Amino acid sequence: MENASARNMWGDYLDSHLEHAFNESPKTLYFGDNEKDADELAALAKNGSKKATSHSLLGLQHRNEALPKIGEFIVVTNWKGEAQCIVRTTAVTLKPYFSINASYAQLEGEGDKSLDYWKKVHWDYYTRELSAFDREPKESMIIVCQEFEKVF
């Protein structure tokens, strides 16, 4: 973990959770692909209303990123890399985009928490993400639905 604020937050967490001292160092990440979204989504995770995030499987594959794992910790940062909270993955499900439902959209905690809102902002995000690989989103593309709980 190269990020000092994330390292400090992880250390503070371990002070009262020694049972996790031998866990792998957590990933450090921000949600979204721009400052406004990253800061808003970090605030939603920090206040506990964002309990999920959605990756495109194609995007993960093109960036050579591993699938999220149940039990792994993540230090969520804002756009500037300042640690905001720590979450722990509780579920990972792969689903086609068209099968995302309203209860899952609500877990993401974004906008008005509706499925329509989820579909619009995520389609726009996947369009930007996949264009870097000369790909386009499709209704049948696989979405990696990662659920988590805020632990610190």
C-alpha positions in Angstrom: 0.0 0.0 0.0 1.8 3.1 -1.2 -0.9 5.6 -0.1 0.0 7.1 3.3 -3.5 8.0 4.3 -4.8 4.5 3.4 -1.9 2.9 5.3 -2.7 5.1 8.4 -6.4 4.2 8.2 -5.6 0.5 7.9 -3.3 0.8 10.9 -6.0 2.5 12.9 -8.4 -0.3 12.0 -5.9 -2.9 13.0 -5.4 -1.3 16.4 -8.8 -2.5 17.4 -9.0 -5.6 15.1 -5.8 -7.5 15.6 -7.5 -10.6 14.3 -7.0 -9.1 10.8 -3.3 -8.3 11.3 -2.2 -11.1 9.0 -4.7 -10.4 6.2 -3.2 -9.2 3.0 -2.9 -5.4 2.8 -6.1 -4.0 1.4 -6.6 -2.6 -2.0 -6.9 1.1 -2.2 -9.3 2.5 -4.7 -11.8 5.2 -5.6 -15.2 4.6 -7.3 -16.0 6.1 -10.7 -13.7 7.6 -13.3 -13.8 11.3 -12.4 -13.4 13.6 -9.4 -17.1 14.5 -8.9 -18.2 10.8 -8.9 -15.3 9.5 -6.9 -15.8 12.1 -4.1 -19.6 11.6 -4.1 -19.4 7.8 -4.1 -16.7 7.8 -1.4 -19.0 9.9 0.8 -21.9 7.4 0.2 -19.7 4.5 1.2 -18.4 6.4 4.2 -22.0 7.1 5.4 -23.0 3.5 4.8 -25.5 4.0 2.1 -23.3 2.6 -0.7 -23.1 -1.1 -0.1 -22.1 -2.4 -3.6 -20.2 -1.5 -6.7 -20.4 -3.0 -10.2 -17.4 -3.8 -12.5 -17.7 -4.8 -16.1 -16.0 -8.2 -16.5 -14.5 -7.0 -19.8 -13.0 -3.9 -18.1 -11.4 -6.1 -15.4 -10.0 -8.5 -18.0 -8.5 -5.7 -20.1 -6.8 -4.2 -17.1 -5.6 -7.6 -15.9 -7.4 -7.1 -12.6 -8.5 -10.1 -10.5 -12.1 -10.7 -9.6 -13.0 -9.3 -6.1 -12.9 -11.9 -3.3 -15.3 -12.4 -0.4 -13.6 -11.2 2.7 -11.1 -8.9 1.1 -10.7 -5.3 2.5 -10.7 -2.1 0.5 -9.7 1.3 1.6 -12.0 3.6 -0.3 -10.5 7.0 -1.1 -11.7 10.2 -2.7 -10.3 11.3 -6.1 -7.2 12.8 -4.4 -6.4 9.5 -2.8 -7.4 10.5 0.8 -8.7 7.5 2.7 -12.4 7.8 3.5 -13.4 4.4 5.0 -12.7 0.7 4.9 -15.1 -1.8 3.4 -15.1 -5.6 3.3 -16.5 -7.6 0.4 -19.4 -9.8 1.5 -20.6 -11.2 -1.9 -19.5 -11.4 -5.5 -22.0 -12.3 -8.2 -21.6 -12.3 -12.0 -24.7 -11.3 -13.9 -25.6 -10.1 -17.4 -26.3 -6.4 -17.4 -29.9 -6.9 -18.4 -30.6 -9.0 -15.3 -29.6 -6.3 -12.7 -32.6 -5.6 -10.6 -34.0 -2.8 -8.5 -32.9 -4.3 -5.1 -29.3 -4.5 -6.4 -29.5 -0.9 -7.7 -30.7 0.2 -4.3 -27.6 -1.4 -2.7 -25.4 0.8 -4.8 -27.0 3.8 -3.0 -26.5 6.2 -5.9 -28.8 9.0 -7.1 -32.5 8.2 -6.4 -31.5 4.5 -5.9 -33.7 3.4 -8.7 -33.0 0.8 -11.4 -33.5 3.5 -14.1 -30.8 5.7 -12.5 -28.5 2.8 -12.0 -28.8 1.7 -15.7 -28.3 5.2 -17.1 -25.1 6.1 -15.0 -23.6 2.6 -15.3 -24.2 2.4 -19.1 -22.5 5.8 -19.5 -19.6 4.6 -17.3 -19.2 1.3 -19.2 -19.3 3.2 -22.5 -16.4 5.4 -21.4 -14.5 2.5 -19.8 -14.8 0.1 -22.7 -14.1 2.7 -25.4 -10.5 2.6 -24.3 -10.4 -1.0 -25.5 -12.4 -0.4 -28.7 -15.4 -2.2 -27.2 -19.0 -1.1 -26.5 -21.3 -2.1 -23.7 -24.0 -4.7 -24.5 -27.2 -5.7 -22.6 -25.6 -9.2 -22.4 -22.2 -8.1 -21.0 -21.3 -9.6 -17.7 -21.3 -7.4 -14.6 -19.3 -8.3 -11.5 -21.6 -7.3 -8.7 -19.5 -6.7 -5.6 -21.4 -6.2 -2.3 -19.6 -4.9 0.8 -20.1 -3.7 4.3 -18.4 -0.6 5.8 -16.1 -1.8 8.7 -14.3 1.4 9.5 
